[in-house]
């Protein structure tokens, strides 16, 4: 679970600060993020990661990556980690929930589909 959180955190942090995001709308950003979260759910299901571990790791990774991005953002005053966490969570809490749910649902469906296809 901690490896999942670390990988998702790094990916999400770079996703939040990617220069290409200046050229997409918020709805396009959310759509692409949901597709990427779903792809992460598929990959985790293929590696045999349990759905509960994926859910916890994904949520922790999104919170870690968002806090990291907010903490490293240019600022005139020093920002504490708690303030960075709050700064990320206030505008993005819905996105964190939606991305976690989309990854979890896709991983659950892939796991069920793979279990159904296995003989025995």
N, C-alpha and C positions, 0 to 999 in steps of 0.2 A: 504494500500500500504506500509506503514512503517513497519508493522508487517511482510509482505512478504520480504521486503528488509532486515530486521533484521535476519529472519530465513535463507534466502539464503546466506547472508553475513557470518553467523556463519558456515553454512555447507561448503561454498566455502573456507573459511579460513582454516578449518581443512582438506579439500580435498587437498589444496596446500601443506600442511606440513605433510601429512600422510606418515609414514615410509614405508608403502607397495608400494608407488609409485617408490621406487628405483628399483623395480623388473619388471616394465612395460615400454614399449617403449612409445614414444611420441604419436604415432598413437593409441596405445591401451589406453593411458590416455585420448585422445580426444574422442575416441569411448565411453568409459565408462562415461565420462562427459556428452556427448550428450544423452546417455540413461538415466542418472540420471536427466538431465534437462527436458527431455520428461516426465519422471515419475512425476516430480514436476509440469509440465503443466497439467497432468491428474489429480493429486490430487487437484490442485487449481481449475480446472474446476468442479470437484466433489463437492467442497465446495462452488461453486457458485461465485467465484471471477471473476470479469470482466476481459476481456482479456487485456484491456488497463492498468488496475491497475497491472495485472501480469507483463506486459512488463516493466512498469516503476519500479516496485518493484524488478523484477529480475535483471534488468540492474544496479540499485542502489545497490542491494545486492552483485552482483559480483564485482563492483568497491569498495564497502566498505570492503568486505572480502579479496580481493586482496591487498588493501592498508594496512589492518590490518596485513596480513601475512608478507608483505614486511617491515612494520614498526617494527614488533616484531622479525624479523630475526636477528641472531647474527651479530654484527658489532662492529668494533673498535672505530668508531666515532658515535656521536649521529646523528640520521637521522630525519629530519622533516617529518611531515605528507605529505606535498606537494612532497617532494623527494620520499617518499615511494609510493605515488600515481603514480608518473611518473615512478618509478622503476617497478611497476607492469604493468602499461599500455603499456609501450614500447614493451615488448615481448608478452603480452597476449591480445592485443586489438582485434585481429581476433577471438580468442577463446571467448571473452566476447560477441562479436556480434553473433557468431555462436550459442552459448549456449542460448542467449536471443531469437534468432529467432526460435530455435528448441522448446523451451518451449512455445513460443507464438503460433507457428503453431499447435502444439499438443493440446494446450488449446482451440484454436479457433475451431479445428476440433471436439474435444470432446463436446464443447458447441453447435455447430451446429448439431451434431449427437443426442445429448440429446434433443434439441429443436424439432428436426424432429420426434423423437419417442414419445414425449408427445402429447396426444390427444388435439384437439382444435385448 
